[in-house]
Amino acid sequence: MNTDIQQDSLFIPYRDGRLHIRHIAPTTANGANIPILMLHGAMSNGRVFYSDSGRGLACFLARAGFDVYVMDTAGRGLSEPKIHRDFALGQGEVIREQLPLVHQFILQRHPLVSQVHWCAHSWGGVLMASSLTRFSQLQHSVASLLTFGSKRTIKVRSFRKWLMVDFFWNRLAPFLVSRQGYLDAHRLRVGMDNESRASLLQTIDWVRGDWVDHDDEFDYGHAATNTQWPISWFIAGKNDRVLGNPSDVRDMIAECGIGKVKYTLLSKEQGNLFDYDHAGMLTNKQAEQDHFVAIKNWYLAL
């Protein structure tokens, strides 16, 4: 482990288990006193943002003076219990329970601050946006929203989209879930972590249909039009052809109706080192010399 980075695993009791949060402590004091909460996407966990060796956006921002907290949603990463056949939780519990719980936990650890920055990859951005539209208290205590490749719908058409979404996610994955009880994405080598039956089916519905809660029919799409959104930045990668296609990212910005929003396309044409893909925006080794610097400066200027 890189000795200049202090990482600790924190756990919050949740239902019949506990949620894991990786805390990466700041290595310098520069007045960046607002902590950052990071959330992964589908078939993933918090390690998309950090590594034990000190790589990743979370570690990079800790070196810039930020307290960074990376959560694993229930069943994923180091959260317990792991997703299994009878695991019943879906995305609704992340939106309504887990995100507000972790957010409040961070505020309690930082009694001198009243806000937390929110940052998400992929579907995590949809879950964070959903929590913000639903809870007015979060709208006042979230300082900013930064997303990477986040989209609520996938409207792009291509053979790759048909293979990855229409065939695998919408057809094959539900078939596999019907046999095993959950999607064993890690064993199949199609993701960093597994998906519960509820999360999979709810995600399929949202990508294809309305932005409405499956448990209580809360209309997030309608609520978004009356949401007091924080300052936001949506980042897309030029080579992200399906899971965070730039056109679908822009569609999400429009659907949310965010006023103070910045949109960036990471591409060589725009001066970046690479035409980044969906995961590479966060995992490419050169990102620390590229857009991570702009992200650090954006946070410091807020």
N, C-alpha and C positions, 0 to 999 in steps of 0.2 A: 504493500500500500504506500502511496506517495505520502511522505512524512509531513508535508506542508499542509495537508488537508485533514481535518478532524471530522470523522463521520461516526455517527451514533445511530443505532436502531432504537426507535421509540415505539411503544405499543399502547393503543387505546382500547379498553374493553368495548366490545361491540357485539350485541346479541349473544350468541353462544360461543363467541371466539374473541378475536382481537384484530384490529387494523394495524398494519405496520407503516411507520413513517420513517424515512431516512432523513436525518438532520445533518446537513453539511454546514459546519460553523464557519463564519467569516475569518479570514486570515489577516485582515487589515481593518482598521477603523477609519472610515472616510465619510461618515455621516449618512451612510445608506442604511437608515434605521428601520425601514419598512420591510418586513420579511416577505419571502416569496413562497407560494404554494404551487407545486407542479403536479399535474395529473396526466397519466398515460392514456392511450386509446384502447381499442378492442384488440384482443389476442396479444396483449402486451402487459407490461408492468413498469414499475418506476425506474428500472435500470436503463430505460431508453434515455434517461437524463443524467446518469452518473455511472461510474465504475469504481471498484475498489482501488484501482491504480490512480485515481484522481482525474480521469477524463470525463468529458461531457459538459453540457451547459450548466448543470447545477454546481459542479466543482469550479467551473470557470467563473461563475458569478460569486461564489463564496470567496474566491481570490480577489474579487473586486470589492469585497466588504459586505456582502449580503448574507443574512441568515436564510438558508434555503431548506425547505421541507418538501420531500418527494413522497407522495402517498401511493400505497398499493391498495386498490379497491378490494373489497371482501373477496377472499378466495384466491387472490393473485399475489405474485411475489412472495413476500414473507408474511403476509396476512394469514390468519388461521381461523377456521379450518380451510384447507385447500378445496377447490371446486371438486365435487364428486357427483355420483349418480343422483343423489337425492338433494343436491344443493338447489335451493329454491329462489335465491335472490337474483334480481335482475338489475337493469339500469335505473329503475325507479328508486330503488333504495340508495343508490349512489347520489342521485339528485336530491332526494328529500331528506336523507339521513346522514350519509357518510361525509359528503362535502361540507354541510353545515357543522357537523361534529368536529371534523379536523380543523376547519376554519376557526371555530371557537377555541379549540385546544391551543392553536398557535397564538391567538390573541391573549389567552391566559398566561402563556409563557413570556409575552412581551407586554406587560401592563402599561408601558409608557407610550404605546402606539395604539391607534384606533382602526388601522386598516392593514390589509394584506394584499400584495400583488398576486394575481392568479395567472398561471401559465399552463398551456395544455398542448398535447400532441394529438392530432387526428381526431378520433371520436371523443376524446376527452374534452375537446373544445365544445362539442355539442352538449355534453353533460354539464360543463361549467356554465354555458349560456343558459341552459334550462334552469339550473339552480338560481341564477341571477334573475331570470324573468319571474320566478315563482315567489321569491322571498325579498320583500322590500328592504329588510334589515341588511341583507347582503349587498344590495345596491349601494348602501351608504358606507359599508365597511370593506368593500373591495376597491383597491386603489387603481387597478388597471387590469386589462385582459389581453394576454398575448397568446396567439395560437399559431401552430405549425400544421399546415395541410388539413385544416378542419373544414368539414363540409357536412351539411345536414342531408342533402340529397345528392345522388349521382346521376346526372343527366347526360354526361358525355357518352358518345357511342363509338365503340371500336371492338375489334376482336378480343383484345386484351381485357376490356371491360366485361364482355360477355363471358370470357373464361373465368375471370377472378370473382365477379359479382353475380352475374346471372346464373352461371352453372355451379361454381363452387359454393359461394356464400348462400345463395337463395335456394339451391336444390340439393347439392351433395351434403353440405354441412347439416341441414335439418334431418336428412336421412341418417347420417352418422349419429346425430344426437338421439334420434328415436331408438337406436340400438344400444347406445352406451350411457345415455342420460346427460351427457355434456359433450362439448367439442374438445377433443384431446389435441389441440393445435400444436402443442409443444412436441408431442411424440410424432405427429405428422409432419413436423418441420415447416409449418405454414405460419408460425407466429412465435413470439417469446413466451406466451402463456396461454392458458386454456380459457374457454368461454362457457358460461352456464347456459342451460337451455333457454331460460327466460331472457337473458341478455341477447343471445343470438336472434331469437324470434322477434323480440322487440326492436332490435336494430334493423332487421329486414323490413319491418313495417314502416319504420320512420324514414328509411332511405327511399322507399317507394310511395309513401303516403303522407298523411297529415302528422303534424308535430303535436300529438295529443298523448297524455299519460295513459298507459295501459291499465293502471290500477284504479284511478279515480277520475279519469277523463278530463283532467286539467288541460286547458288549451294553451300550450306554450306559445304557439304561433300568434294567437290573439294577444296574449299578455306581453309579447315582445314589443308590440306597437306602443305600449304604455310604460315600458321599462326605462328607468334612469340608468343608462349604460355608463360604465366607467370609460376612461380613455382606453382605446383599443388599438391593437396592431395585429393584422392578419397576414401571415407569411405563407407563401406558396412556392413550390419548386417547379421550374420549367419542365424537368424530366419526371415529374409526378403525374403520370398519365391517367391514373384511375382513382386511387384511394384519396387523393387530395388534389384533383385536377384544378388548375387555376380558375377555370370558368365556374366550377362548382363552389370553390371558396368564395368567389365574388357573389355567387347566388346567396350564400349564407349571410354575407354582410348585408345584402339587400333585404333578405327576409327578416333579419333582426332589426333593421332600421337604426343602426348605430350612428349617432351623430359625429362624435369625435373619433374617427377611425382612420388608420393608416393601412395601406395595402402595399406589400412588397413582393415582387416576383424575383426569386433567386435564380440568376442566369448569368452566363458569361456576357451576354449582350448588355446586361445592366451593370457590368463591372465585377461580378463575382468570380470566384475561382472555378466554379463548376456550374453545370446545369443540374441542380440538386434533385434527387428523387425523394420519395416519401419518408424513408427512414434517414437517408443521408443528410437531410437538413440538420439533424441532431447528432448523428453518429460519425459523419465524415471527419477524419483526423485533422483536416485543414480548416474546419469550421471555426476553430479558435482564432485563426488568423484572418478570418473572413467576416461573416455576418454576426458572429458572436460579439465582436468588438462593437458593432453598431447597436446591438441589443443592450450591452452593458452601458453604453453612453445614453441610450434612451431611458433606461431605468434611472440612471444617476440624475438625469435632467427633469424627471417628473416631480 
